[in-house]
Amino acid sequence: MNLGQIFSGVELVEPLAEDLAQIPVSGLEYDSRRVVPGALFFAFPGAKADGRGFAADAIARGAVAVVSESDRPPDFAGRWIRVRHGREGLSLAARNFYGKPDEHLQLTGITGTNGKTTTAYLADSVLRAAGGTTALLGTIEYHLAGRVLKAVNTTPESLDLVRLFSELRAAGGSHVTMEVSSHALALRRVYGLRFHTAVFTNLTRDHLDFHGTMEQYFAAKQILFDGAGGPPPHFAVLNRDDEWARRMKIDSATETIWYGLGQNATLRPRHISGGFQGLRFEVQFRKLRFDIQSPLIGKINVYNILAACGAGLSYGISPETIARGIAALPAVPGRFERVDEGQPFTVVVDYAHTDDALRNVIAVARGLDPKRVITLFGCGGDRDRTKRPLMGQAAAEASDLVILTSDNPRSEDPIAIMNDALVGIRRVDVPYIIEPDRATAIHRALGEAREGDIVILAGKGHETYQVLKDRTIDFDDRKVAREVLQGYGYRKGEQP
């Protein structure tokens, strides 16, 4: 493929000269270290570095040209192609180079603050139950036609996305279910892609260090339902109980499915029952009625299941197949995930890292009628400081004991982060323990637990690392909790 074909539909600052347009291209890259002879290098500003600083290296490695939205550096002698928007240009160029694979697949994009991961896992399970060969892309990991790949970002860069789509198409794939983060939407990582179904879970305070305000955060989510540079999605599946969802502007060509617990939802549950064994309820959608059984626990998962049902219905999948797909998903890593070594109290690990998510996960625990709820949490460094006291207050209001600790402090002082959260905890008359070392904090939390209690280890969920100022270390709440329980003499299936 030549440069002219690659830039078809891409808005250039200046048109390509005829001789430049005929230059063949062997591949696309945005990381100069991966450039091979014949590749086209895209240089755009990143969070930590400006890609223009790697342009000379890309040319030295054999790149045919550098593409950027910025001016050519004065000391750069290679070919320089300016586009109006670097990431939009990369996405459209990638689609051209790989034969627009998204047009040969059915894409479901799931966005919102909480519930994206669980909803994506559920929707993918429904699609596989319907016989699809699928890809699942999100926070925990990527699944591609049965293969499991490491997740670099919740939503990959556009070039990586299109490559994955191309691989799935080559494997006979049919459907992609992906979490679409607000960062990805704002940074145009999904620009120009064709979405069949877009799902909105909810919007609560998060990522304001990036977006600035809730209005701007919501505006990023709106992009998916506008089409994100492509046509509007065929279906929008929206949470009727969320005030932000009701503000979403939906194109007249998009069919809307409203889900929720209230009577105003067109997709809603009846006769909900649940406990440690999971959830049961009947789903109503227009004239349809079908029963759902799921191993997932808690009212919040009723919403996630309904959203996945909505996605399945948007593809015309039968209620029986949807129910089979929902039942087939036993758990989602790091989402109310139990750590069981036969101890007489319950230990769960959850990814909750906002005040709303903390309230939700503690509400799930309360719904299981424990004697006490012990909540361990921390706040991430280099992120929105204003949510820290809100998280502290949320944990304190709903728990019987709070353990405040560290959670990926990054470049910040862990004690300073904890002091921010402590402001919220102290608004409530609840006992609390402060322990900056997370492993020690988990030890103390489990040591405080008694028969019938529930201990929630919140914040890290599926993560297997802790990001410190000068290094990243191996750290998995599930593994640490299991080791602590075994240290107390518990072994699954054995009495201490």
C-alpha positions in Angstrom: 0.0 0.0 0.0 1.3 3.5 -0.8 1.1 6.7 1.1 -1.7 8.1 -1.0 -3.9 5.1 -0.2 -3.0 5.2 3.5 -4.0 8.9 3.7 -7.3 8.5 1.9 -9.9 10.4 4.0 -7.2 11.8 6.4 -7.2 15.6 6.7 -3.8 16.8 5.6 -2.4 20.3 6.1 -1.0 20.2 2.6 -1.8 17.6 -0.1 0.7 14.9 -0.9 2.9 15.5 -3.9 2.3 12.9 -6.6 5.8 11.3 -6.2 5.3 11.2 -2.4 1.9 9.6 -2.7 3.3 6.7 -4.6 5.9 5.7 -2.0 5.1 2.2 -0.7 4.7 1.6 3.0 5.3 -1.7 4.8 3.7 -0.8 8.2 2.6 1.9 10.7 4.2 2.7 14.0 3.9 5.3 16.8 6.8 3.9 18.8 10.2 4.6 17.1 11.7 1.5 18.7 9.4 -0.7 16.6 10.1 1.0 13.3 11.4 -1.2 10.5 12.5 -0.2 7.0 9.5 1.0 5.0 7.4 1.9 8.0 5.5 5.2 8.5 6.1 6.8 11.8 3.4 8.8 13.6 4.8 11.3 16.1 2.3 13.0 18.5 2.5 14.5 22.0 2.3 11.9 24.8 1.7 12.2 28.5 5.5 12.1 29.2 7.2 12.8 25.9 6.7 14.5 22.5 6.9 12.0 19.7 8.8 14.6 17.5 11.8 13.9 19.7 12.0 10.4 18.2 11.5 11.4 14.6 15.2 11.3 13.7 15.5 7.8 15.3 12.5 6.6 13.3 14.1 7.8 10.1 17.5 6.2 11.0 15.6 2.9 11.5 14.2 3.1 7.9 10.9 5.0 8.3 9.8 6.4 4.9 8.3 9.5 6.6 7.1 11.0 9.8 3.5 12.1 10.4 2.6 14.8 12.9 0.1 17.5 13.6 3.0 19.7 14.6 5.5 21.6 12.6 8.7 20.0 11.3 11.6 20.5 13.8 14.1 22.9 12.2 17.0 20.4 12.4 14.9 17.5 10.8 15.9 16.5 7.3 13.6 13.6 6.5 10.1 13.6 4.9 7.5 15.3 7.2 3.8 15.0 6.6 1.4 17.3 8.6 -2.1 16.2 9.5 -4.8 18.3 11.2 -5.1 15.9 14.1 -2.4 13.3 14.9 -4.4 10.6 16.6 -7.4 11.0 14.2 -4.9 10.6 11.4 -3.4 7.5 12.9 -6.8 5.9 13.4 -8.0 6.5 9.9 -4.6 5.5 8.4 -4.6 2.3 10.4 -8.1 1.4 9.1 -7.0 2.0 5.6 -3.8 0.0 5.9 -5.5 -3.0 7.5 -8.6 -3.0 5.1 -11.1 -1.5 7.6 -11.6 -4.7 9.6 -14.1 -3.0 11.9 -16.5 -2.9 9.0 -16.4 -6.7 8.9 -16.9 -7.2 12.6 -19.7 -6.2 15.0 -18.4 -3.8 17.7 -19.9 -3.2 21.1 -18.4 -0.3 23.0 -19.1 0.0 26.8 -18.4 3.2 28.6 -19.2 4.7 32.0 -17.4 5.1 35.3 -18.3 1.8 37.1 -19.4 -1.6 35.7 -17.6 -1.4 32.3 -15.5 -4.5 33.0 -18.2 -6.8 34.4 -20.6 -5.7 31.7 -18.0 -6.4 29.0 -17.3 -9.9 30.4 -21.0 -10.6 30.5 -21.7 -9.3 27.0 -18.8 -11.3 25.6 -20.1 -14.4 27.3 -23.5 -13.9 25.7 -21.9 -13.5 22.2 -19.9 -16.6 22.7 -23.0 -18.5 23.8 -24.5 -17.4 20.5 -21.7 -19.0 18.6 -19.5 -16.0 18.0 -15.8 -16.0 17.7 -15.0 -12.9 19.8 -12.5 -10.4 21.1 -12.8 -8.9 24.6 -10.7 -5.7 25.2 -10.6 -4.0 28.6 -8.9 -3.2 31.9 -8.0 -6.7 33.0 -6.8 -8.4 29.9 -7.5 -8.9 26.2 -9.1 -12.0 24.8 -8.7 -12.7 21.1 -10.4 -15.8 19.6 -9.5 -17.8 22.7 -6.1 -16.3 23.3 -5.4 -14.2 26.3 -3.1 -11.1 25.9 -1.8 -8.6 28.4 -3.8 -5.4 28.6 -1.7 -2.3 28.2 -4.5 0.2 28.4 -8.2 -0.2 29.1 -8.7 0.9 25.4 -5.6 0.4 23.2 -4.2 3.0 20.9 -6.1 3.0 17.6 -3.3 1.3 15.7 -3.1 -1.5 18.2 -6.9 -1.8 18.1 -7.1 -2.1 14.4 -4.3 -4.7 14.4 -6.3 -6.7 16.9 -9.4 -6.4 14.8 -7.4 -7.6 11.7 -6.2 -10.6 13.7 -9.7 -11.4 14.8 -11.0 -11.2 11.3 -8.2 -13.5 10.0 -9.2 -16.0 12.7 -12.8 -16.0 11.5 -14.0 -13.6 14.2 -17.4 -12.0 14.4 -17.7 -9.7 17.4 -15.6 -7.3 19.5 -16.7 -6.2 23.0 -14.6 -3.4 24.4 -14.4 -1.0 27.3 -14.2 2.5 25.9 -12.6 4.8 28.4 -13.1 8.5 28.6 -9.4 9.0 28.0 -9.6 6.9 24.8 -12.6 8.9 23.6 -10.9 12.3 24.4 -7.7 11.2 22.8 -9.4 9.8 19.6 -8.2 6.2 20.0 -11.5 4.9 18.6 -11.9 7.6 16.0 -13.7 6.5 12.8 -14.6 3.0 14.1 -18.0 1.6 13.3 -19.8 0.6 16.5 -22.9 -1.5 16.2 -23.9 -1.1 19.9 -22.8 1.5 22.5 -23.5 0.9 26.2 -23.5 3.5 29.0 -23.4 2.2 32.6 -23.3 5.4 34.8 -21.2 8.5 35.5 -19.8 9.3 38.9 -16.8 11.4 40.0 -13.5 10.1 38.5 -10.7 11.2 36.3 -11.1 14.9 37.0 -7.3 15.2 37.0 -7.6 14.6 33.2 -11.0 16.1 32.3 -11.2 19.0 34.8 -14.9 19.0 35.3 -17.8 16.5 35.3 -19.3 18.3 32.3 -16.1 17.6 30.3 -15.9 14.1 31.6 -19.5 13.6 30.3 -18.7 15.3 27.0 -16.0 12.6 26.4 -18.6 9.9 27.0 -21.0 11.6 24.6 -18.4 11.2 21.8 -19.1 7.4 21.6 -22.8 8.0 21.0 -22.1 10.7 18.4 -20.2 8.1 16.5 -16.6 9.0 17.5 -15.8 10.1 14.0 -17.7 7.3 12.4 -21.5 6.9 12.0 -23.6 6.8 15.1 -24.1 3.3 16.6 -27.0 1.3 15.5 -28.1 0.8 19.1 -27.6 2.7 22.4 -28.1 0.7 25.6 -28.5 3.3 28.4 -29.0 3.1 32.2 -32.4 4.8 32.8 -31.6 5.2 36.5 -28.5 7.3 35.9 -29.1 11.1 35.6 -26.2 11.5 33.2 -27.5 8.8 30.9 -30.8 10.7 30.6 -28.8 13.7 29.4 -27.1 11.7 26.6 -28.0 13.0 23.1 -28.8 10.1 20.8 -29.0 10.3 17.0 -32.3 9.7 15.4 -30.8 6.8 13.5 -29.9 5.0 16.7 -32.4 2.7 18.4 -32.3 3.1 22.2 -32.7 0.4 24.8 -33.3 1.8 28.3 -32.4 -0.6 31.2 -32.8 -0.1 34.9 -34.7 -1.1 38.0 -37.6 1.5 37.7 -40.8 1.3 35.7 -39.5 3.8 33.1 -36.9 1.3 31.9 -37.9 -0.8 28.9 -35.5 -3.5 30.0 -36.0 -4.2 33.7 -35.9 -7.0 36.3 -38.7 -8.5 38.4 -38.6 -10.8 41.5 -34.9 -10.2 42.3 -33.4 -12.7 44.8 -29.8 -13.2 45.7 -27.2 -14.2 48.3 -23.7 -15.8 48.3 -24.9 -18.2 45.6 -25.6 -15.4 43.1 -28.6 -13.7 41.6 -32.0 -14.8 40.2 -34.6 -12.6 38.5 -36.9 -12.3 35.6 -36.1 -9.9 32.8 -38.9 -8.0 31.1 -38.3 -6.4 27.7 -41.4 -5.3 25.8 -43.3 -8.5 25.3 -40.4 -10.8 26.2 -40.0 -12.5 29.6 -37.1 -14.7 30.5 -35.4 -15.9 33.6 -31.8 -15.1 34.6 -29.5 -16.9 36.9 -26.0 -15.7 37.6 -23.2 -16.6 40.0 -22.5 -12.8 40.4 -23.4 -11.2 43.6 -25.2 -8.0 44.5 -27.7 -5.4 43.2 -25.0 -3.6 41.3 -24.6 -6.7 39.1 -28.3 -6.6 38.3 -27.5 -3.4 36.4 -24.5 -5.0 34.7 -26.5 -8.1 33.7 -29.3 -5.9 32.3 -26.8 -3.9 30.3 -25.3 -7.2 28.8 -28.9 -8.4 28.1 -29.5 -5.1 26.2 -26.3 -5.7 24.2 -27.4 -9.2 23.4 -30.9 -8.1 22.3 -29.4 -5.5 20.1 -27.9 -8.3 18.0 -31.2 -10.3 17.9 -29.9 -13.0 20.2 -32.6 -15.2 21.7 -33.5 -14.8 25.4 -32.6 -18.5 26.0 -29.1 -17.9 24.6 -28.7 -14.6 26.5 -29.6 -16.4 29.8 -27.2 -19.2 29.0 -24.4 -16.7 28.4 -25.1 -14.9 31.6 -25.1 -18.1 33.6 -21.8 -19.2 32.0 -19.7 -16.4 33.5 -18.7 -17.5 37.0 -16.8 -14.4 38.1 -14.8 -11.4 36.9 -11.2 -11.1 38.3 -10.9 -8.5 41.0 -14.7 -7.7 41.1 -16.1 -8.8 44.5 -13.7 -11.8 44.1 -13.7 -14.0 47.2 -10.5 -15.3 48.9 -11.5 -18.5 50.6 -9.1 -20.5 52.8 -11.9 -21.9 55.0 -11.9 -19.0 57.4 -15.1 -18.2 59.3 -15.4 -14.7 57.8 -15.6 -13.6 54.2 -12.8 -11.8 52.4 -13.4 -10.1 49.0 -11.1 -8.2 46.7 -12.6 -5.4 44.6 -11.4 -2.8 42.1 -13.6 0.0 43.7 -11.5 3.2 43.6 -14.1 5.9 43.6 -16.5 7.0 46.4 -19.5 5.7 44.4 -17.8 2.4 43.7 -16.9 2.0 47.4 -20.5 2.6 48.4 -21.7 0.1 45.8 -19.3 -2.7 46.9 -20.1 -2.1 50.6 -23.8 -2.2 49.8 -23.2 -5.6 48.1 -21.5 -6.8 51.3 -24.3 -5.4 53.5 -26.8 -7.2 51.4 -25.2 -10.5 52.5 -26.2 -9.7 56.1 -22.7 -9.8 57.8 -22.1 -9.1 61.4 -19.6 -6.3 60.5 -18.1 -4.8 57.3 -14.4 -4.1 57.5 -13.2 -1.9 54.6 -9.6 -1.5 53.6 -8.8 1.1 50.9 -6.3 3.7 49.7 -6.3 6.4 47.1 -4.0 6.5 44.0 -1.2 9.1 43.7 -1.0 11.5 40.8 -4.7 11.4 40.4 -7.7 13.6 41.3 -7.0 14.7 44.9 -10.6 16.0 45.4 -12.1 12.5 45.4 -9.9 11.3 48.3 -12.0 12.8 51.2 -15.1 11.6 49.4 -13.7 8.1 49.3 -12.8 8.3 53.0 -16.3 9.5 53.9 -18.0 6.8 51.8 -16.0 4.1 53.4 -16.6 5.5 56.9 -20.3 6.0 56.5 -21.0 2.4 55.3 -18.4 0.4 57.3 -18.0 -0.8 60.9 -14.2 -0.5 60.7 -12.0 1.3 58.1 -8.4 0.5 57.4 -6.7 3.3 55.5 -3.6 2.4 53.5 -1.7 3.0 50.2 -2.8 2.3 46.7 -0.3 3.0 43.9 1.1 6.2 45.4 3.2 6.8 42.3 5.3 10.0 42.7 3.3 11.3 45.8 4.1 10.8 49.5 1.7 8.0 50.7 1.2 9.8 54.0 0.1 13.0 52.3 -2.4 11.0 50.2 -3.7 9.2 53.3 -4.1 12.6 55.1 -6.4 13.8 52.2 -8.6 10.7 52.7 -8.5 11.0 56.4 -10.4 14.3 56.2 -13.4 12.4 55.0 -13.1 9.5 57.4 -13.1 11.9 60.4 -16.4 13.3 59.3 -18.0 10.1 60.6 -17.8 8.5 64.0 -16.3 5.2 63.0 -13.2 3.3 64.3 -10.3 3.4 61.8 -6.7 2.2 61.5 -4.0 4.0 59.5 -1.3 1.8 58.1 0.7 3.0 55.0 2.2 -0.4 54.2 -0.5 -2.2 52.3 0.7 -5.8 53.2 0.7 -4.9 56.9 -2.7 -3.2 56.5 -4.2 -6.4 55.0 -2.7 -8.4 57.8 -4.3 -6.1 60.3 -7.7 -6.1 58.5 -7.8 -9.9 58.5 -6.6 -10.0 62.1 -9.5 -7.8 63.2 -12.1 -10.0 61.4 -14.4 -12.3 63.4 -16.8 -15.0 62.5 -19.6 -13.6 60.3 -17.7 -10.5 59.2 -17.0 -9.4 55.7 -13.6 -7.9 54.9 -13.4 -5.8 51.7 -9.9 -5.2 50.2 -10.8 -2.3 47.9 -8.9 -0.4 45.2 -6.6 -2.8 43.4 -8.8 -5.6 42.3 -7.1 -7.6 39.6 -3.9 -5.6 39.7 -0.7 -7.5 40.5 1.6 -4.6 41.2 2.0 -1.5 43.4 3.4 1.6 41.7 5.8 3.5 44.0 7.8 6.7 43.5 10.9 5.0 42.3 9.8 1.5 41.2 6.9 -0.9 40.6 6.8 -3.9 42.8 4.8 -7.2 42.6 1.7 -7.0 44.7 -1.6 -8.8 44.5 -4.2 -8.3 47.2 -5.6 -11.8 46.6 -2.2 -13.4 47.0 -1.3 -11.4 50.1 -4.7 -12.2 51.7 -4.3 -15.9 51.0 -0.8 -15.9 52.5 -2.1 -14.1 55.6 -5.0 -16.5 56.1 -2.7 -19.4 55.7 -0.4 -17.9 58.2 -3.3 -17.8 60.7 -3.6 -21.6 60.1 -6.5 -21.6 57.6 -6.4 -24.0 54.7 -9.3 -24.4 52.3 -11.2 -27.5 53.2 -9.4 -27.8 56.6 -10.1 -26.5 60.0 -7.5 -24.2 61.6 
